[in-house]
Amino acid sequence: MGQPTRHHRSVLAPQTRRSFLRRAGFAGGAALSLVGLAGCSDDGGSSVRVSRAPGSSAAQFVHGVASGDPLTDRVMLWSRVTPAIEGDISVNWFLSESPDMRNVLRSGTVITGASRDYTVKVDATGLVANTTYYYCFETATERSPVGRTKTLPTSGVERLRIAVLSCSNYPFGFFNVYGRVAERADLDLVLHLGDYIYEYPGRGVSEAENPDEYGDGRPLGRAPEPPYEIVSLDDYRTRHACYKTDVDLQELHRQHPMIWDHPISSPAIRV
């Protein structure tokens, strides 16, 4: 897929495994490598790292960038702008075959605002099959991290290498493994099975009723936001944004396109 990009600053429609393999042209004896990795790690030596620039007055891309749902000729690109003030924001996007973004192949402008929770989704079309691309977003004052993605092959591939992840529960484990997957330059994509986020309440809400509530943030101290069980669209947006403060998760999305197997997992809820 090409070397991972080194710029460290740092959706996608769900589909079934069967439909993915059919779309990928997985037939005729191609070698399929599934790199199985646990969705969480309980390594107590890690800490939460938040990719923010405190005190900045400009709109920022603090949630990083992401790509997913690749086809042979297109891929979805995603980001979110954290606005300095309320109001619509014009976001330019660029796609290139080089990580320095000098030779722009596709570009456009998207208007986002509060009704979309300031998210940006782009269906980048007219691409070449089985090809690595680089992309970024830009406002009037800020540029996002440069992301890397890849289209699916058409048919007759000799090898398809996929990292398989599942059950990423923010309060119950650090996302160290996401950082390790991001370092792999030999992957074609990431397949996420099961839940991408969880709806459970955070620590302090259900503790009196059930001290072992699944998702209360103990013993790691990573209590989710909002602290109550999420049920509304705003709740889901807040919980998803909480997960996106983890830079290993951001780096995973920045380096590889992702496909979700579980409909509730898709960050399309952030639109």
Buried (B, 14 or more C-beta within 10 A) or exposed (E): BBEBBEBEBBBBEBBEEEEBBEBBBBEEEBEBEEBEBBBBBEEEEBEBEEBEEEEEEEBBBBBBBBBBBBBBBBBBBBBBBBBBEEEEBEBBBBBBBBBEBEEBBBBEEBEBBEEBBBBBBBEBEEBEBBBBBBBBBBBEEBBBBBBBBBBBBEEEBEEBBBBBBBBBBBBBBBBBBBBBBBEBEEBBBBBBBBBBBBBBBBBEBBBEEEEEBEBBBBEBEBBBBBBBBBEEEEBBBBBBBBBBBBBBBBBBBBBBBBBBBBEBBBBBBBB
